[in-house]
């Protein structure tokens, strides 16, 4: 990703020659985020190939002052989610999904908190757009372009809330191996209070559609 043209070539090679179902990247590249204009060629190729990009957490490029003295907040407990959610919002508010409306960006960990702020994003962005123009309210893109997996969050109320916000076709079951227990994740989804139709979507039908399985 340090070279958008090279990223385009590698994406096309792996998808067309080896049947890859998408790509995964670990956040920014040395502080460069993928809302930058030079990455439009990458998003265009992703849309052309009709495969998703999974945006995996990574450390912040630099440490904000509010983490000082609290290293427990900088990683998986909190900081990675904030970093990844902010990266996704940069892509959203930069208009990437307006220019490439069929692009799919996948976030883990129940969407790094984004599903539960959809209403707030619409409300405050309408008042404080800061010169940014989007074709739709921010919430439209969270569910249409930004999809989520359950990886690393085995909470039924959280799952039901995410489905309620985004719709059942935007949530995919996933474990977080090797960082979380696969047994706990499997038990969680089996016991979740979902209709059979919704459980099928979350457990496999959404993945079959998105990854063309």
Secondary structure, DSSP 4 states (H G I P E B T S, - for coil): --SHHHHHHHHHHHHHHH---EEEEES-BTTB-TTSGGGHHHHHHHHHHT-EEEEE----SS--GGGTT-GGGSSTTTHHHHHHHHHHHHHHHTTHHHHSTT--EEE-GGGGGGGGGHHHHHHHHHH--TT---SS-HHHHHHHTEEEE-TT---HHHHHHHHHHH-GGGEE----TTTS-HHHHHHHHHHS---HHHHHIIIIIHHHHHHT-
